[in-house]
Amino acid sequence: MKFSTFRRHLREGFKNIFRNGWMTVASIGAVTTTLILVGVFLALVLNLNEMAVNIESDVEINTMIDLTATEEEIITIGDEIEQISGVDSVSFSSNDDELAKLVDSMGEEGESWRLFEQDNPLNHVYIVRAQVPEDTERIANEIETLSGVESVVFGQDVVEQLFEFNKYARTIGLVLIIALVFTAIFLISNTIKITIMARSTEIGIQKLVGATNGFIRWPFFIEGLLLGILGSIIPVAVILGGYYYLDKNFSGNISFSFVEILPFSPFAWQLSLMILIIGAVIGVWGSVMSVRKFLKV
């Protein structure tokens, strides 16, 4: 394509934005409303996914060592656990450490457990984490077969339900986001179609005098791109302003370690760029799909 031709298409695309008046406003409004919903929901889903990852990464396998195990046997058990496929980290907690944790966790009532400091009845424990949280149960079952291991605790029922919930939550979130994007394409396509219908005679005349489909389509392509970008400005502002407020006022006031929102930078900027791209793609796609039927003359 010659530069002069492209410049003509660009000029026509800009003219169409102003020529259509209230229809342009309606198109931009449709893009803006939909992208605000997409952006807010996308931020929510991505943060929930991050929280799910944090919860999954906190899953530990507590390996209770037999009370009769010798120091050499305890070291051997630790080495054998490290050799199991999929193990990420192994840390040792002596029975004295376990007693101290118990006392701290029970507050004033825990002070009575200090009576056992001289004759500690608790087990030595290896705390094991899996590289992939879904491998937790398999690793726990393998550890349980090792000689010198009294028991393995990792909250099997809770862990299985957690992984199942996270899997469904991610799937549902992805489906809803895709549905919102396709809804946006449908709404914008129909809004732009109304503006194009007003120029159907003009398109027909251009076809009759020999204009190619590409020559006719390019101004609409540029118009849709501009509508998508203009419609993305307010959603981007809402995302940046709203997320900055949340990051400053809530991220440091949450008491649960796993409830942690993604940091403003770079997440908000990445999300804003994503919204801008989605808006541009939706605008272009809506215009291209709308003008197709009028090119069949």
Secondary structure, 3 states (H helix, E strand, C coil): CCHHHHHHHHHHHHHHHHHCCHHHHHHHHHHHHHHHHHHHHHHHHHHHHHHHHHHHHCCCEEEEECCCCCHHHHHHHHHHHHCCCCEEEEEEECHHHHHHHHHHHCHHHHHHHHHHCCCCCCCCEEEEEECCHHHHHHHHHHHHCCCCEEEEECCHHHHHHHHHHHHHHHHHHHHHHHHHHHHHHHHHHHHHHHHHHCCHHHHHHHHHCCCCHHHHHHHHHHHHHHHHHHHHHHHHHHHHHHHHHHHHHCCCCCCCCCCCCCCHHHHHHHHHHHHHHHHHHHHHHHHHHHHHHHHCC
